[in-house]
C-alpha cells in the first residue's frame, strides 16, 4: 500500500514537472522579440505561417490591403507636432490629393528629433526628443499613452519593425527594443561608443544595422539580443537603410552614399552634388525595380534608379522640386486609388506617395506615378499637394495608414483582436490641438540649433 502511494506521488511530481517545463518553454518562445514587417511570431504554433510570410515579404501588396487615406506626422525644432490627414478624391484628370490639419500642439519640452508610426494600420505613434524621452501616442483616439524614459541622451532614431514592437536609438550609445503591449524593454543593445545616428531593421525582422559617431557599422541579432558583426567605416555614418529585398544596404555620410552587400562588402560609392539629410528606398509605380530617394541641402529630392545587376552603379533619373530650403526628411507609402467613389473605371488602382519636409516649413506630397517607366532626359516632378506651416523648422517625418478616429472599430472581424495585441491601455491625457501661435508662445529654446 505504501509502495502504491509512493508510486502515485512520483507520477504526480513527474507530471507537474513536465507541465512546468512546457510552460517555461512556451514563455521563453513568447519573450523572443518579433522585429519584422511582417512580424516574426511569438509562439511556436505560428512558426510555419510566419516563415511563409517572411518569404513573401517582398511581393507587392494586394490592392484591397492598401489604405485609401493616410496621416502625415512631422516634428519640429519648435517642439510642435503636426498631424495632417491625407485623402484622395476623383477629378477631371483622374484623382487629386488633399491635406487637412488634424492636430498641432507642443509634444515635448525640447525639439523633436524623431517620429515613427506603427505599420499595417497600427495605431501607435512614437516621438523622440532632445529631452531624452520617447512619448507614445494613440493615433486613433488621439491620446498620449505615456513616456519611455530608458535612455540617458537625446533620442536620435525611432522605428516600428512591426505593429507590436518599437526600436529606439539614442545619443547614450544604446538601442532599446520595446513591446507595444505593455511597453516593457525586451532588449537593450550596447556596443556603440557615443551617439547612435540611425538604425535599420532587415525585412526579415531578424537582424538590424546601426551606425554612429564612433565610425562603426554594427549588425545586431534581434532574436538573441546581441551584436553579431561590426566593421569600421572611413567616415561617420549618418543614415543606414536596407533595400526593399534585403539583399543590400546603404550607409550615407555627408554627401556620399556607400552601397554594401549583406556580408558588409562595399560595392559602390555615390558622390551626391549636395549634402544629404535623408535617404529612402521604394519600388517603381511604372515599370519594375527599386528607386533610391535622396533628400539633400540642394532643396531637391533626387531619384536614383537601382539597376538589376548589382555590379552596375545607380544613376540619377529624376528630381522632385518645390522646396525653397534644405529637405530634412523623405518617406513613402503605397495607397489604393480605385474605390467606389471614383467614376473613372480606367484609372490605376494603386500608387506610391512621397512625402517630404523642409526647413522652409512646407510639407509636400508627390505622386510617384508621374515617373514614367523609361526616361530619355532627367525629369522634374512637382508636388501634388502642399501644406505650409508658416516658417516652422521641420525636422522629421512619418506617414501612417489612415484609421477612423474616435476609437477602433472592427474591420473584417479582426480589428478588435489586433488592437488588443498592440495594447489596450486607456489614457487620461487627451491631445489638446492648438493654434501655431499658442505653441510658439510657449516655445523653449532647443539646445541644438539649425545649421546655417
C-alpha positions in Angstrom: 0.0 0.0 0.0 2.8 2.4 0.9 4.6 1.5 -2.3 1.4 2.3 -4.3 1.1 5.7 -2.6 4.8 6.5 -3.3 4.4 5.5 -7.0 1.3 7.8 -7.4 3.2 10.7 -5.7 6.2 10.2 -8.0 3.8 10.2 -11.1 2.1 13.4 -9.9 5.5 15.1 -9.4 6.7 14.0 -12.8 3.5 15.3 -14.5 3.8 18.6 -12.6 7.5 18.9 -13.7 6.5 18.3 -17.3 3.8 21.0 -17.2 6.2 23.5 -15.6 8.8 22.7 -18.2 6.3 23.1 -21.0 5.1 26.5 -19.7 8.7 27.7 -19.2 9.5 26.7 -22.8 6.3 28.5 -24.1 7.2 31.6 -22.0 10.7 31.6 -23.4 9.4 31.4 -27.0 6.9 34.2 -26.4 9.5 36.5 -24.9 11.6 36.4 -28.2 11.1 39.7 -30.0 9.2 39.9 -33.3 11.0 42.5 -35.3 9.8 42.2 -38.9 7.3 43.6 -41.2 5.6 41.2 -41.5 6.4 40.2 -37.9 8.2 37.1 -36.6 5.9 35.0 -34.3 5.9 34.9 -30.5 4.5 31.4 -30.3 5.7 28.2 -32.0 2.2 27.5 -33.3 2.6 30.3 -35.9 6.1 29.5 -36.9 5.3 27.9 -40.2 2.9 30.7 -41.1 5.5 33.3 -40.2 8.2 31.7 -42.4 5.9 31.8 -45.3 5.0 35.4 -44.6 8.7 36.4 -44.4 9.5 34.6 -47.6 6.8 36.6 -49.4 7.6 39.9 -47.7 9.0 41.5 -50.8 6.0 40.7 -53.1 3.7 43.6 -54.0 0.8 44.3 -51.7 -2.7 43.4 -52.8 -4.8 46.5 -53.7 -7.5 45.5 -51.2 -5.0 45.6 -48.3 -3.7 49.1 -49.1 -5.1 52.2 -47.3 -7.1 54.8 -49.2 -6.1 57.6 -46.8 -3.1 58.5 -44.7 -1.9 60.6 -41.9 1.4 62.7 -42.1 3.1 63.5 -38.8 6.0 65.9 -38.7 8.1 67.1 -35.8 10.0 70.4 -35.5 12.7 72.4 -33.7 9.9 74.5 -32.1 8.7 71.2 -30.4 5.5 71.4 -32.3 4.0 68.2 -33.7 1.9 68.5 -36.9 -0.7 66.0 -38.0 -2.2 66.1 -41.4 -5.0 63.9 -42.8 -4.5 62.9 -46.4 -7.2 61.9 -48.8 -7.7 61.1 -52.5 -10.6 62.3 -54.5 -11.6 61.9 -58.1 -11.1 64.8 -60.6 -11.3 65.5 -64.3 -7.7 64.5 -64.7 -8.2 61.3 -62.7 -7.5 61.9 -59.0 -6.0 64.5 -56.7 -4.6 64.6 -53.1 -5.9 66.8 -50.3 -4.2 67.6 -46.9 -6.1 68.8 -43.9 -4.5 69.6 -40.4 -6.0 67.4 -37.7 -3.7 68.5 -34.8 -0.9 70.9 -34.0 0.5 71.0 -30.4 3.8 71.1 -28.5 4.6 67.4 -27.8 7.8 67.8 -25.9 9.7 70.3 -23.8 12.6 70.3 -26.3 13.0 69.9 -30.1 11.5 66.8 -31.7 14.2 64.7 -33.4 12.4 61.5 -34.4 8.9 60.3 -35.2 7.6 56.8 -36.2 4.2 55.2 -36.8 3.3 51.5 -36.4 2.8 49.9 -39.9 0.0 48.0 -41.4 -2.8 50.0 -39.9 -1.3 50.1 -36.4 -2.5 52.8 -34.0 0.8 53.8 -32.3 2.8 56.9 -32.9 6.1 57.4 -31.2 8.0 60.7 -30.9 11.6 61.2 -29.6 13.1 64.5 -28.4 16.3 66.1 -27.1 14.5 65.9 -23.7 15.6 62.2 -23.7 12.0 60.9 -23.6 10.2 58.7 -26.1 6.5 59.5 -26.0 3.9 57.1 -27.2 0.5 58.3 -28.6 -2.7 56.5 -29.7 -3.4 57.9 -33.2 -6.9 56.6 -33.3 -8.0 58.1 -30.0 -5.6 61.0 -30.1 -4.3 60.3 -26.6 -0.9 60.3 -25.0 -0.2 56.8 -23.6 3.0 57.9 -21.7 6.7 58.4 -21.8 9.5 55.8 -22.1 12.5 57.1 -20.1 15.1 54.4 -20.6 17.6 56.5 -22.5 20.2 58.8 -20.9 20.6 61.0 -24.0 18.7 62.7 -26.8 16.6 60.3 -29.0 18.1 60.1 -32.4 16.0 57.4 -34.2 12.7 55.6 -33.9 11.3 52.7 -35.9 8.4 50.2 -35.6 9.7 47.0 -37.2 6.2 45.6 -36.6 2.9 46.7 -35.2 3.8 45.3 -31.8 7.4 46.5 -31.4 9.3 49.8 -31.2 13.1 50.2 -31.7 14.8 53.4 -30.4 18.3 54.8 -30.6 19.9 57.5 -28.6 23.0 59.6 -28.0 23.8 57.5 -25.0 25.1 54.8 -27.4 22.3 52.2 -26.8 19.3 50.8 -28.7 16.2 49.7 -26.9 13.5 47.3 -28.2 10.1 47.8 -26.6 7.0 45.5 -26.6 3.9 47.6 -27.6 1.6 45.6 -25.4 2.9 46.8 -22.1 5.9 49.0 -23.3 8.5 46.9 -21.4 12.1 46.7 -22.6 12.7 43.4 -24.3 16.3 44.1 -25.4 18.9 46.8 -24.6 21.7 46.7 -27.3 25.0 48.1 -26.2 28.2 48.4 -28.4 28.5 51.9 -29.8 30.8 54.3 -28.2 28.8 57.5 -28.3 25.8 58.7 -30.3 23.8 56.2 -32.5 22.7 58.1 -35.6 20.5 55.6 -37.4 19.0 52.1 -37.3 17.6 49.9 -40.0 15.8 46.5 -39.4 16.1 43.9 -42.2 12.8 42.9 -44.0 13.0 39.5 -42.3 13.0 41.2 -38.9 15.8 39.1 -37.5 18.7 41.4 -37.7 19.3 45.2 -37.6 22.0 47.6 -38.6 23.2 50.7 -36.8 25.7 53.5 -37.4 27.0 56.1 -35.0 29.6 58.8 -34.3 32.2 56.1 -33.5 32.5 55.5 -37.3 31.3 51.9 -36.8 28.7 49.9 -38.6 27.2 47.2 -36.4 24.9 44.3 -37.1 22.6 43.1 -34.3 20.9 39.7 -33.9 17.5 40.7 -32.6 16.5 37.2 -31.8 19.3 36.8 -29.3 19.6 40.5 -28.4 23.3 40.9 -29.0 25.8 42.1 -31.7 26.7 39.7 -34.5 29.2 41.7 -36.6 30.8 45.1 -36.9 33.1 47.0 -39.2 34.9 50.3 -39.2 33.9 53.0 -41.6 36.1 55.6 -43.2 33.6 58.3 -42.1 30.8 58.7 -39.6 27.6 57.0 -40.9 24.6 59.3 -40.6 21.9 57.1 -42.2 21.6 53.4 -42.8 18.9 51.7 -44.9 18.2 48.2 -46.2 17.0 47.8 -49.8 13.4 46.5 -50.2 14.6 43.0 -50.9 17.1 43.0 -48.1 19.9 41.9 -50.5 21.9 45.1 -49.9 22.1 48.2 -47.8 23.4 51.8 -47.9 25.3 54.0 -45.5 25.1 57.7 -46.0 27.7 60.1 -44.8 27.6 63.9 -45.6 27.4 63.9 -49.5 28.3 60.3 -50.1 26.3 57.0 -50.3 28.1 53.7 -49.9 26.3 50.6 -51.1 27.1 47.3 -49.3 26.3 43.7 -49.8 24.9 41.7 -46.9 28.3 40.5 -45.9 29.4 44.1 -45.4 31.5 44.2 -48.6 31.5 47.6 -50.3 30.0 47.5 -53.8 29.7 51.1 -54.9 30.2 54.7 -53.7 28.0 57.6 -55.0 29.0 61.2 -54.5 25.9 63.4 -54.5 26.2 67.0 -55.6 25.0 68.3 -52.2 25.0 67.4 -48.5 22.4 64.6 -47.8 19.9 64.6 -45.0 17.7 61.6 -45.7 17.6 58.5 -47.9 14.7 56.1 -48.7 14.3 53.0 -50.9 11.0 52.5 -52.7 9.6 50.5 -55.6 8.6 51.9 -59.0 5.0 52.5 -59.8 5.5 52.3 -63.5 7.9 49.5 -64.5 9.9 47.2 -62.3 12.8 47.7 -60.0 13.8 49.8 -57.0 14.4 53.6 -56.6 16.6 55.5 -54.1 15.2 58.8 -53.0 17.8 61.3 -51.7 16.8 64.4 -49.8 19.6 67.0 -49.6 20.7 70.5 -49.0 20.1 71.5 -52.6 16.3 71.8 -51.9 15.5 68.8 -54.0 14.8 65.1 -53.8 17.0 63.2 -56.3 15.7 59.9 -57.7 18.3 57.2 -58.4 17.5 54.1 -60.4 18.8 50.9 -58.9 20.0 48.5 -61.7 19.0 44.9 -61.5 22.7 44.0 -61.9 24.3 44.7 -58.5 27.6 45.4 -60.2 26.2 48.5 -62.0 26.2 51.9 -60.4 22.8 53.6 -59.7 22.0 56.5 -62.0 20.1 59.7 -61.2 17.0 59.8 -63.4 14.7 62.5 -62.0 14.3 65.2 -59.3 11.4 66.3 -57.1 11.3 70.1 -56.8 9.2 72.6 -54.8 11.1 73.4 -51.6 12.9 76.6 -51.0 15.3 75.3 -48.3 17.1 72.1 -47.3 15.0 68.9 -47.4 15.2 67.3 -44.0 13.3 64.0 -44.4 11.5 61.8 -47.0 9.0 59.0 -46.5 6.9 56.9 -48.8 3.6 55.0 -48.6 1.7 52.7 -51.0 -2.0 53.7 -51.2 -5.1 52.4 -53.0 -6.8 54.7 -55.6 -9.7 52.8 -57.2 -12.6 52.8 -54.8 -16.4 53.1 -55.2 -16.1 56.9 -55.0 -14.2 57.1 -58.3 -16.1 57.4 -61.5 -13.2 56.7 -63.9 -13.0 52.9 -64.2 -9.8 53.1 -66.3 -7.6 54.8 -63.8 -4.8 53.0 -62.0 -5.6 51.0 -58.8 -2.6 51.9 -56.7 0.2 54.4 -56.4 3.1 55.4 -54.1 3.1 58.8 -52.4 6.4 60.5 -51.5 6.2 63.0 -48.6 8.9 65.5 -47.7 9.5 68.1 -45.0 11.9 71.0 -45.2 13.4 73.9 -43.2 11.2 76.1 -45.3 8.2 74.9 -43.2 6.4 73.1 -46.0 5.1 69.6 -46.2 4.9 68.4 -49.8 3.3 65.2 -51.3 4.4 63.8 -54.6 2.8 61.1 -56.8 5.4 58.6 -57.9 3.1 57.5 -60.7 4.2 60.7 -62.5 7.6 59.0 -63.1 7.4 57.0 -66.4 9.0 53.6 -66.8 11.5 54.9 -69.4 13.2 58.2 -69.5 15.4 59.8 -72.1 16.2 63.0 -70.1 16.2 63.9 -66.4 12.6 64.7 -65.3 11.5 67.2 -62.7 8.4 66.2 -60.7 6.3 68.8 -58.9 4.2 68.3 -55.8 0.6 67.1 -55.9 -0.3 68.6 -52.6 1.2 71.1 -50.1 0.8 72.3 -46.6 2.6 75.4 -45.3 3.4 75.6 -41.5 4.3 79.3 -41.9 8.0 79.1 -41.1 8.3 76.2 -38.7 11.6 74.4 -38.9 10.5 70.9 -39.6 13.0 68.1 -38.6 11.4 64.7 -39.0 8.6 62.8 -40.7 6.5 59.7 -40.7 3.4 58.5 -42.6 0.7 56.3 -41.0 -2.1 54.5 -42.8 -5.5 56.2 -42.3 -7.6 54.9 -39.4 -11.1 56.0 -38.2 -10.9 58.4 -35.3 -12.8 58.2 -32.0 -12.0 54.6 -31.2 -11.2 51.4 -33.1 -14.0 49.6 -35.0 -13.8 46.0 -36.0 -12.7 45.5 -39.6 -13.3 42.1 -41.1 -13.8 40.9 -37.5 -10.1 41.3 -36.8 -9.5 44.9 -35.7 -10.6 44.4 -32.1 -8.3 41.4 -31.6 -5.4 43.2 -33.3 -5.9 46.3 -31.1 -5.7 44.0 -28.0 -2.4 42.6 -29.4 -1.0 46.1 -29.8 -2.1 47.2 -26.3 -5.4 48.4 -24.9 -4.3 50.8 -22.2 -6.8 53.7 -21.7 -5.1 57.0 -21.0 -6.3 60.1 -19.2 -4.2 62.5 -21.3 -6.1 63.6 -24.4 -4.4 65.7 -27.1 -5.2 69.3 -27.0 -4.9 70.7 -30.5 -4.0 74.4 -30.5 -3.0 77.1 -32.9 0.5 77.6 -34.1 0.7 80.9 -32.3 -0.2 79.3 -29.0 2.5 76.7 -29.5 5.2 79.2 -30.4 4.4 81.5 -27.4 5.3 78.6 -25.1 8.4 77.6 -27.1 11.5 76.8 -25.2 14.9 77.2 -26.9 16.3 73.9 -28.2 19.8 73.0 -27.3 20.6 72.1 -30.9 20.4 74.9 -33.4 19.6 74.8 -37.1 22.6 74.6 -39.5 23.3 77.8 -41.4 
